[in-house]
């Protein structure tokens, strides 16, 4: 069994989503053969694309929710996709934080990184803008010896 985590930008522009999905699929398919478990917080954007691909490949999804208000903090139009993926999760754990925020995200990322063999990072390569973001998770993974597969296909872009 291979356990793969994800970190990535939540503000991918719609016209690059298919390319990012294909790039995630290529990384996960390269792991071949082993049963696949994807570990994610199910944030909009990269996390949800990752979960979709894991399920498409026949894998299981484990969700680590940073806080009890995590869903409530999402924009209304993003909740249906989140709910659909959460319903298909094999395991869901909620960290003991009442409120979402950087502290909760750091905790969730640490929990995810402690349980995976590989991190898929949908990342534009920009430096960290604080704790809990994509670049910070990549730095933490590398520092702790978790291999990182960066996914940023040509044409990938972030919105505002």
C-alpha positions, 0 to 999 in steps of 0.5 A: 500500500502507498499513502500519498498526501497532497498540498496545493493551491486552492485558487487554480484558474478553471482553464488549467484544472484539466491539465492539473488533474492529468498531471496528478493522475500521472504522478499517482499512476506512476506509483502503480500496482500498490493499493493507493490511499490519498490523504487530504484536507479536501480544500477546494482546488488541488486537494479536491482534484487529488481526491477525485483522481485517487477515487478514479484510480480505485484508491481510498481517500482519508480526510483530515479536517483541520477544525470543526468549522472547516466546512462552514468557512467555505464559500457556499458554492464550494460546499457541494463538491466538498460534501460529495467527496467527503461522503466517499471518504474511507476515513474522516478525522477532525482535529480538536480545533474549533476554528479554522486558521493557520494554526489548524492548517499547520496541525492538519498538514503535520498529521497528513505528512506523518502518515504518508510515503509521498507528497503531491504538491500542486505548487507554483514554486513561490516561497512561503507566505506564512505557516500552513500554506503550500510552500510551507508544507513542501518545505516541512515535507522535504525537511522531514524526509518525505519525498515531494512530487511537484505538479505544475504543468504548462499553463497552470495558473492561480487566480486572485 
